Amino acid sequence: MKIVVTTLNAKYIHSSLCLRYLEKYAQDRVKVERMEFTINQEKLFILRELFEARPDVVGFSSYIWNADDVLDIAKMLKSVLPSVKIVFGGPEVMYETAEFFERNPFVDYLVLGEGEEAFTSLVEALSENREVNIAGVIGRVEGGRAIIQTIADLTTIPFPYDEEDMAELADKIIYYETSRGCPFSCQYCLSGGEPGVRFLPFERVKEELDFFIRHGVRQVKFVDRTFNAKKSHFMPILRYLLTADCETNFHFEVAADLLDDEVLDVLVQMPKGRVQLEIGVQSTHLPTLRAVKRVNHWERIVYAVETIRKAGNIHLHLDLIVGLPEEGYERFAESFNDVYALQPEMLQIGFLKLLKGCGLERRAEQFDYISMERAPYQVLASRWLSYDEMRRLQLLEDVFEHLYNSGKMKVALEVLIGLYGKGAFGFYEDLTAFWVANDYHRVAHKTKNLYVYVYQFCAEKMADYLDVCREVLRFNALLLEKGNIRVEALEVSELSYEDEKNAFWHEDETVRKYLPEFKFTTWRDLHAKYRIEVFGIDIDAMIERAEIVQNKTVVLFEYGKENRWQKLLREDFWQGEQDGIS
């Protein structure tokens, strides 16, 4: 019997941990073939690939990002290969099973919950023509619903990767878990209803991390719901990674208020880039947190985030959710400002989804939720948030992604928000209104255009500070874009000083005051690694202290793995002060 498991990943760089678990768990009992696709591939191409495999059983893994697509493909496959048994699993089929069978008559079986044992037992029974009476499996003829299954002992599940996988996954994100379940009961999340948390022993985790390190994996993304749920479990892992000899980045989702001083002491010692933390704040409004059964110790979160950020060695990704109970437009703005003030590398603005089976989905009428009836079930409006307000926040999120989360303008944005004087949310709100008024939300954006748009906004809304805005945007482009883009509106021809720049590079002793290891090779190499620019304001005072000082500043940019900058002394750049005096 030919058995295939398949899914559609959201992007090419993603991989399916679920399919690998099914494949490896079953390998000593039945042979399972894994076939992965993406939602961007043509359905007819996927259909052809599955048909050519001539499967007897196909297991589809269904999630909110692929739910409709996998149903379409399964239906077509059943039409052209009527004998195939279609099995569905994943979060999208765990609830309302009778309705699911009624809507999708081409589906033969559902696997509910953690499917390794249930799916393996199912395909064994089908291959031996035995009656299907398996925990966690429900068939079309049975009706009703089966109990959602969990694996009590995670050590019974094999490591999902092998040598062959590493070549296939060379350019993709590798997903990994050391625990299943969640200790919390957040009402917007399916994990909130799971019973207990189960852990892998440290010795096994260490062996598996060694495997990733040995293969030079770029990033391992832990899918543990709350990595730091149990200190005796996660601390040995962190201590091991602290001393590991590797370039691999490890991504964890953590509860920041559970990071005590002992944990923080380990984190701030991590080699730069070794660890990446995702922290789900979701809201800073206490009535909202109570409504979704979430506890955030805000002062502790602030302390933990600021401690880590000060160390400068860990990428911080903080999350907010739009549409939670008790939080309208104005109150969400406060949550945004609270989290934005922590200056994470990324602030994700997510939009509430009423996932099937979660607590908020069951209370949708109570909160007057209007949401999409099909995946991804995104909320459109609620008692506290109109659709117009939701739409405005969606547009703001798009602008925010382009400017802040992209990392393209982080230096300039901090200064511009300070000059604008309406707080972070007020700045992005007005910038979004300007963006939409000019139809910029309808077109694709090159990096150069982003600078043009922001400069236009400054010209319209911040005319009194336009010269400062221009210099800050120019500084941002030179530092973060390495001078590789030219924005005409930001050019200042009278500040070129080409003769002075060339003279500086000919003075080896002066150059080494700023670049001790400097050795001249070629002018082409020099211009690729360094750049000198003169600014009409004291850029140091503006960037570091938010002070406007009308005084020419000479800045040396150094480009490499990390871009850096430093001020040059006036006497080291100008031959005599008279040429450089403002």
VOGU-3710 file (C-alpha; in Angstrom, 3 decimals, decimal comma):
1> mkivvttlna> 0,000/0,000/0,000  1,344/3,440/-1,002  0,921/6,020/1,778  1,639/9,707/1,265  1,481/12,573/3,759  1,368/16,086/2,393  0,715/19,727/3,176  1,059/23,214/1,721  3,561/25,355/3,608  2,978/29,099/3,757
11> kyihsslclr> 6,350/29,924/2,128  9,185/28,145/0,388  11,531/28,761/3,333  9,160/26,925/5,688  9,204/23,183/6,286  6,686/20,825/7,853  7,669/19,400/11,223  4,346/17,547/11,387  4,959/15,507/8,222  8,426/14,553/9,373
21> ylekyaqdrv> 7,051/13,307/12,676  4,468/11,158/10,863  7,073/9,780/8,476  9,663/8,937/11,150  7,164/7,581/13,700  5,708/5,142/11,194  8,976/3,998/9,588  9,367/0,735/11,561  5,745/-0,314/10,929  4,691/1,098/7,555
31> kvermeftin> 6,440/3,119/4,840  5,209/6,688/4,549  6,260/9,066/1,789  6,351/12,804/2,494  5,471/15,364/-0,203  5,665/19,070/0,671  4,349/21,969/-1,399  3,588/25,660/-0,836  0,411/27,693/-1,130  2,055/29,616/-3,981
41> qeklfilrel> 2,257/26,595/-6,257  -0,470/25,874/-8,802  -3,093/23,460/-7,530  -3,039/21,557/-10,813  0,717/21,053/-10,457  0,219/19,673/-6,931  -2,611/17,453/-8,182  -0,363/16,043/-10,925  2,432/15,334/-8,450  0,112/13,519/-6,038
51> fearpdvvgf> -1,584/11,555/-8,836  1,760/10,442/-10,273  2,661/8,983/-6,878  -0,374/6,652/-7,259  -1,122/6,653/-3,511  -3,621/4,389/-1,790  -3,843/6,724/1,216  -3,097/10,452/1,366  -2,919/12,293/4,672  -3,415/16,054/4,401
61> ssyiwnaddv> -2,192/18,360/7,195  -4,582/21,303/7,413  -3,909/24,751/8,912  -5,524/28,169/8,651  -3,109/29,266/5,914  -3,861/26,289/3,644  -7,294/24,997/4,709  -9,253/25,822/1,557  -6,427/24,895/-0,796  -5,849/21,419/0,628
71> ldiakmlksv> -9,589/20,730/0,515  -9,696/21,736/-3,154  -6,736/19,506/-3,965  -8,123/16,564/-1,976  -11,470/16,870/-3,745  -9,813/16,871/-7,179  -7,582/13,953/-6,216  -10,596/11,895/-5,136  -12,293/12,689/-8,457  -9,403/11,467/-10,581
81> lpsvkivfgg> -8,337/8,668/-8,210  -11,608/7,399/-6,654  -9,988/4,495/-4,808  -7,695/6,713/-2,716  -8,463/7,074/0,981  -8,347/10,717/2,053  -7,290/11,451/5,639  -7,244/14,917/7,200  -5,459/16,055/10,339  -4,273/19,268/11,937
91> pevmyetaef> -5,929/22,114/13,846  -8,512/22,733/11,137  -10,295/19,399/11,636  -10,243/18,995/15,414  -13,683/20,499/16,008  -17,127/20,222/14,374  -16,216/16,883/12,843  -19,744/15,934/11,769  -20,107/19,246/9,922  -16,688/18,757/8,338
101> fernpfvdyl> -17,697/15,350/6,940  -20,984/16,779/5,688  -19,270/19,638/3,857  -16,501/17,434/2,446  -17,876/14,043/1,309  -14,544/13,124/-0,330  -12,808/12,867/3,073  -12,744/9,365/4,576  -11,067/9,782/7,981  -10,064/12,488/10,438
111> vlgegeeaft> -7,132/12,240/12,840  -7,700/14,430/15,886  -4,883/15,826/17,994  -1,291/14,560/17,994  -1,405/12,138/15,123  1,758/10,052/15,180  0,289/6,914/16,760  -3,263/7,426/15,506  -2,251/7,900/11,854  0,211/5,006/11,921
121> slvealsenr> -2,412/2,685/13,420  -4,959/3,865/10,857  -2,821/3,124/7,816  -1,793/-0,222/9,324  -5,453/-1,145/9,680  -6,232/0,003/6,129  -3,297/-1,920/4,669  -4,421/-5,096/6,449  -8,130/-4,537/5,687  -8,914/-4,505/9,391
131> evniagvigr> -11,747/-2,661/11,076  -10,789/0,889/12,021  -11,399/1,339/15,723  -8,544/3,582/16,789  -8,267/6,260/19,469  -7,998/9,686/17,874  -9,436/8,555/14,522  -12,970/9,118/13,311  -14,406/7,701/10,103  -17,244/8,921/7,943
141> veggraiiqt> -19,532/6,014/8,829  -19,177/6,523/12,579  -20,548/10,037/12,990  -20,023/11,887/16,269  -16,478/12,722/17,291  -13,432/10,977/18,699  -11,385/12,126/21,668  -8,496/14,414/20,732  -5,289/12,462/21,351  -1,974/13,449/22,920
151> iadlttipfp> 1,294/11,561/23,197  1,976/11,101/26,912  5,646/10,111/26,550  7,418/12,311/24,007  10,462/10,012/24,019  8,419/7,533/21,983  8,509/9,997/19,072  11,700/9,714/16,990  13,884/12,712/16,146  12,245/14,034/12,966
161> ydeedmaela> 15,451/14,813/11,009  18,214/12,736/9,438  21,273/13,317/7,270  19,252/13,324/4,062  16,954/16,041/5,404  19,830/18,451/5,964  20,597/18,829/2,269  16,901/19,344/1,502  16,554/21,964/4,258  19,758/23,888/3,587
171> dkiiyyetsr> 17,932/27,146/2,758  14,872/26,650/4,959  13,848/27,311/8,548  14,108/24,173/10,655  11,372/23,667/13,250  11,976/21,766/16,452  10,265/21,165/19,798  11,318/20,046/23,247  7,850/20,117/24,810  4,167/19,879/23,951
181> gcpfscqycl> 1,270/21,557/25,679  0,976/24,922/27,406  0,549/25,823/31,089  -1,646/28,832/30,276  -5,297/29,170/29,259  -5,306/32,101/26,821  -8,742/32,207/25,226  -7,570/33,183/21,730  -5,280/30,148/21,391  -5,950/26,445/20,816
191> sggepgvrfl> -3,037/25,510/23,079  -4,919/27,000/26,034  -7,184/23,965/26,146  -4,502/21,290/26,095  -4,020/19,153/29,215  -0,624/19,627/30,846  2,859/20,071/29,447  5,161/17,205/28,484  8,929/17,528/28,053  11,814/15,774/26,369
201> pfervkeeld> 14,746/14,921/28,668  17,758/17,222/28,436  20,183/14,524/27,285  18,086/13,830/24,219  17,643/17,558/23,513  21,399/18,058/23,758  22,060/15,273/21,239  19,550/16,741/18,824  20,915/20,277/19,171  24,373/18,840/18,498
211> ffirhgvrqv> 22,977/17,404/15,256  21,822/20,847/14,106  25,085/22,482/15,151  27,160/19,815/13,419  25,287/20,475/10,186  25,692/24,253/10,402  21,959/24,935/10,442  21,262/28,663/10,017  18,214/28,870/12,304  16,365/26,418/14,540
221> kfvdrtfnak> 12,912/27,696/15,430  11,523/26,086/18,584  7,762/25,573/18,407  7,364/24,963/22,140  4,288/27,007/23,105  6,150/28,588/26,039  9,788/27,549/26,002  10,432/28,789/29,550  7,370/27,173/31,126  9,536/24,972/33,388
231> kshfmpilry> 12,878/26,282/34,593  14,414/22,879/35,302  13,755/22,042/31,636  14,857/25,163/29,796  17,781/26,367/31,923  20,083/23,438/31,058  19,314/24,069/27,379  20,198/27,767/27,661  23,396/27,006/29,581  24,393/24,494/26,926
241> lltadcetnf> 23,782/26,984/24,103  25,762/29,628/25,987  28,988/27,659/25,557  28,239/25,890/22,262  30,664/26,463/19,396  28,332/27,348/16,549  26,845/30,030/14,291  23,291/28,675/14,527  20,518/30,989/15,698  17,910/29,515/18,083
251> hfevaadlld> 14,452/31,111/18,205  12,306/30,679/21,333  8,840/31,907/22,281  8,943/32,893/25,940  6,900/34,524/28,683  9,097/37,503/29,575  7,728/37,881/33,084  9,035/34,379/33,921  12,603/35,389/33,105  14,135/35,817/36,553
261> devldvlvqm> 17,552/37,345/37,237  19,358/34,004/36,991  17,911/33,403/33,521  18,588/36,974/32,425  22,192/36,644/33,544  22,626/33,707/31,166  20,791/35,439/28,307  22,856/38,628/28,429  26,023/36,525/28,170  24,898/34,777/24,978
271> pkgrvqleig> 27,084/35,351/21,913  25,437/37,917/19,677  22,970/36,259/17,310  22,914/32,956/19,192  19,376/33,428/20,571  16,244/35,168/19,331  13,252/35,699/21,621  9,584/36,135/20,705  7,464/37,580/23,502  3,674/37,634/23,248
281> vqsthlptlr> 2,549/40,724/25,146  -0,775/40,903/23,213  -2,131/43,821/25,307  -1,188/45,980/28,274  -4,841/46,603/29,244  -5,754/44,720/32,432  -9,493/44,260/31,649  -8,487/42,798/28,281  -5,987/40,414/29,839  -8,575/39,269/32,376
291> avkrvnhwer> -11,141/38,684/29,610  -8,758/36,345/27,759  -7,467/34,655/30,952  -3,945/35,897/30,478  -1,641/37,187/33,211  1,046/39,715/32,270  3,265/41,173/34,950  3,990/44,320/32,983  6,689/45,737/35,238  8,543/42,439/35,091
301> ivyavetirk> 8,181/42,298/31,295  9,628/45,799/31,000  12,517/44,894/33,289  13,346/41,719/31,366  13,111/43,322/27,927  15,151/46,383/28,906  17,828/44,191/30,510  18,154/42,110/27,345  17,984/45,088/24,996  20,710/46,889/26,943
311> agnihlhldl> 23,007/43,887/26,421  22,431/44,241/22,663  23,061/40,578/21,882  19,560/39,157/21,350  16,977/39,932/18,664  13,670/40,719/20,401  10,338/40,127/18,687  7,279/41,377/20,635  3,655/40,700/19,682  0,360/42,595/20,019
321> ivglpeegye> -3,120/41,409/18,993  -5,752/43,767/17,573  -9,372/42,907/18,380  -9,182/41,428/21,864  -12,144/42,030/24,221  -12,333/45,331/26,100  -9,718/46,996/23,878  -10,967/49,564/21,384  -9,002/51,752/18,982  -7,789/54,323/21,501
331> rfaesfndvy> -6,862/51,713/24,097  -4,980/49,661/21,515  -2,990/52,813/20,768  -1,889/52,807/24,417  -0,820/49,159/24,237  1,099/49,973/21,061  2,893/52,904/22,685  3,710/50,831/25,774  5,356/48,082/23,743  6,911/50,397/21,163
341> alqpemlqig> 8,724/52,220/23,961  10,641/48,998/24,611  12,160/49,316/21,105  12,187/45,647/20,085  13,795/44,721/16,782  10,332/43,648/15,631  6,861/44,527/16,895  4,292/42,297/15,255  0,766/43,685/15,036  -1,426/40,609/14,693
351> flkllkgcgl> -5,186/40,527/14,181  -7,424/38,335/16,286  -8,625/35,115/14,685  -11,532/33,155/16,148  -9,919/29,753/15,814  -12,291/26,803/15,929  -12,414/25,455/19,469  -10,766/28,391/21,229  -12,478/30,148/24,138  -13,226/33,392/22,297
361> erraeqfdyi> -14,818/31,523/19,396  -17,292/29,997/21,828  -18,083/33,461/23,236  -18,278/35,291/19,912  -21,901/36,377/20,353  -21,218/37,694/23,838  -18,571/40,041/22,426  -20,484/40,920/19,219  -17,683/39,542/17,084  -18,022/39,641/13,325
371> smerapyqvl> -15,437/37,427/11,679  -14,587/35,531/8,508  -16,557/32,286/8,369  -13,699/30,421/6,697  -9,978/30,276/7,456  -8,204/32,352/8,628  -11,334/33,360/10,667  -10,028/36,896/11,167  -12,155/39,241/13,253  -13,643/42,114/11,257
381> asrwlsydem> -15,346/44,020/14,075  -16,419/43,709/17,694  -18,299/45,554/20,399  -15,184/47,665/20,979  -13,782/48,031/17,469  -15,675/48,971/14,302  -14,686/47,618/10,921  -13,543/51,100/9,860  -11,181/51,195/12,839  -10,008/47,663/12,083
391> rrlqlledvf> -9,347/48,687/8,475  -7,307/51,693/9,602  -5,211/49,495/11,871  -4,628/47,019/9,050  -3,343/49,850/6,870  -1,165/51,102/9,730  0,264/47,608/10,183  1,281/47,544/6,516  3,080/50,889/6,779  4,688/49,774/10,035
401> ehlynsgkmk> 5,972/46,580/8,411  7,597/48,517/5,582  9,284/51,092/7,779  9,907/49,689/11,269  9,839/45,897/11,127  11,861/45,879/7,918  14,615/47,609/9,891  15,071/50,073/7,038  14,377/53,274/8,998  14,789/52,539/12,669
411> valevligly> 17,372/55,275/13,239  15,348/57,965/11,495  11,994/56,926/12,934  13,062/57,461/16,534  14,116/61,035/15,750  11,090/61,832/13,578  8,644/60,570/16,207  10,316/62,781/18,800  10,119/65,824/16,545  6,501/65,105/15,594
421> gkgafgfyed> 5,412/65,246/19,222  2,307/63,027/19,115  3,852/59,780/20,348  4,665/56,675/18,321  1,093/55,670/17,532  0,120/59,234/16,621  3,044/59,451/14,207  2,257/56,143/12,470  -1,459/56,940/12,445  -0,931/60,262/10,635
431> ltafwvandy> 1,736/58,809/8,358  -0,714/56,047/7,395  -3,427/58,611/6,592  -0,907/60,457/4,380  0,136/57,145/2,787  -3,450/56,243/1,929  -4,310/59,768/0,701  -1,499/59,411/-1,848  -2,501/55,848/-2,822  0,861/54,453/-1,710
441> hrvahktknl> -0,983/51,499/-0,154  -1,970/50,375/-3,645  1,540/49,975/-5,072  4,705/47,979/-4,438  7,547/49,822/-2,714  11,234/50,023/-3,487  13,467/51,107/-0,630  14,212/54,403/-2,375  10,504/55,190/-2,582  10,066/54,700/1,167
451> yvyvyqfcae> 12,509/57,540/1,780  10,654/59,717/-0,718  7,291/59,045/0,972  8,576/59,790/4,463  10,327/62,953/3,269  7,094/64,097/1,585  5,243/63,484/4,846  7,828/65,562/6,703  7,487/68,365/4,137  3,720/68,402/4,599
461> kmadyldvcr> 3,440/67,811/8,352  6,800/68,859/9,797  7,838/71,821/7,655  9,498/73,639/10,577  11,908/70,731/10,957  12,316/69,803/7,286  16,080/70,436/7,145  16,580/68,271/10,238  14,305/65,551/8,822  16,267/65,535/5,579
471> evlrfnalll> 19,598/65,158/7,352  18,305/62,392/9,616  16,841/60,494/6,663  20,105/60,941/4,752  22,061/59,638/7,734  19,696/56,651/7,994  20,147/55,807/4,303  23,931/56,100/4,482  24,156/53,919/7,592  21,592/51,213/6,839
481> ekgnirveal> 21,654/51,163/3,024  25,445/51,646/2,783  24,938/54,598/0,479  23,629/52,259/-2,228  20,476/54,249/-2,867  20,334/57,842/-4,040  17,323/59,949/-3,124  17,431/63,265/-4,937  15,325/65,040/-2,300  17,935/64,210/0,344
491> evselsyede> 20,997/65,309/-1,636  22,835/68,426/-0,422  25,305/69,410/-3,121  27,060/72,129/-1,129  28,094/69,544/1,463  30,039/67,221/-0,860  33,604/68,241/0,105  35,256/65,796/-2,287  38,704/67,429/-2,020  38,656/67,183/1,784
501> knafwhedet> 37,576/63,545/1,653  40,388/62,581/-0,687  42,893/64,486/1,427  41,758/62,665/4,559  42,381/59,232/3,045  45,914/60,253/2,069  46,821/60,989/5,709  47,548/57,485/7,024  48,314/58,623/10,559  45,033/60,541/10,786
511> vrkylpefkf> 42,996/57,682/9,302  44,387/55,225/11,854  43,143/57,418/14,704  39,661/56,218/13,662  40,463/52,924/11,922  43,467/51,381/13,722  43,604/48,335/11,423  43,185/50,333/8,205  45,335/49,368/5,213  44,846/50,963/1,822
521> ttwrdlhaky> 44,332/48,491/-1,032  42,385/50,143/-3,850  40,080/53,122/-4,069  37,285/50,828/-5,196  37,709/48,672/-2,099  37,898/51,751/0,109  34,647/53,185/-1,259  32,928/49,821/-0,741  33,924/49,697/2,933  33,916/53,340/4,015
531> rievfgidid> 32,199/56,621/3,327  32,623/60,130/4,669  29,711/62,561/4,655  29,209/66,073/5,984  25,892/66,939/7,642  24,449/70,403/8,154  23,528/69,660/11,772  25,329/68,012/14,660  24,125/64,526/13,807  25,545/63,089/17,012
541> amieraeivq> 23,493/65,474/19,142  20,361/64,725/17,105  20,668/60,925/17,010  22,040/60,345/20,496  20,411/63,130/22,511  17,513/64,439/20,370  19,065/67,931/20,363  18,994/70,187/17,309  22,420/71,835/17,017  23,113/73,810/13,846
551> nktvvlfeyg> 26,721/72,808/13,402  28,340/70,934/10,538  29,336/67,378/11,447  31,683/65,033/9,586  30,744/61,347/9,867  32,792/58,322/8,880  30,672/55,285/7,987  32,221/51,824/8,166  30,406/49,014/6,344  30,758/45,353/7,228
561> kenrwqkllr> 28,894/42,606/9,059  27,648/45,440/11,243  27,557/48,987/9,915  29,115/51,562/12,232  29,684/55,293/12,315  31,802/57,811/14,181  32,365/61,567/14,122  35,588/62,998/12,766  37,252/65,881/14,536  36,970/69,075/12,528
571> edfwqgeqdg> 40,747/69,560/12,436  41,220/66,053/11,031  38,948/66,777/8,095  39,442/70,448/7,291  42,805/72,093/6,718  42,182/74,880/9,207  38,851/75,696/10,789  37,885/78,439/8,354  36,607/76,070/5,653  34,440/74,077/7,983
581> is> 32,866/76,799/10,091  29,070/76,825/9,898
//
